[in-house]
């Protein structure tokens, strides 16, 4: 335990990426429900080297776009939203996200839906998207997650092996070369 405390006191490792989590929920924004998905997303992202603060906003495209714009302006390189991706009338997270994206990454959203559908058939109903947005620290990865803890776990499981490669690529990194045999 002492070693973990010492490591934490020394600061984040150099490979740490600045991130943000935006929870989209009318009830959480009004204080009527506890946000469990946002803190879970932040904890799981931290395990992948992405340090993120959680912000809670009400449902709606404009509130999502404003929160994403603020996170990107603050220097986030990875932004994960939770909630607002379903088919309910106020679920408008993908619409707000599209307002800030410069290009989409449909393969990530497809992989998230496929992973979720392995255990929850209704996972195919999520309308979440993923893509690239411009921010103060350069281009950033933005991904929508369902508002459930299981959905957040699925999203981070898909992102974990990709996130550092994507951030490196967005910063101008070269594709890794296969080993020469």
Buried (B, 14 or more C-beta within 10 A) or exposed (E): EEEEEEEEEEEEEEEEBBBBBBBBBBBBBEEEEEBBBBBBBBBBBBEBBBBBBBBBBBBBBEBBBBBBBBBBEBBBBBBBBBBBBBEEEBBBBBBBBBBBBEEBBEEBBEBBBEBBBEEBEEBEBBBBBBBBBBBEBEBBBBBBBBBBBBBBBBBBBBBBEBBBEBBBBBEEEEEEEEEEE
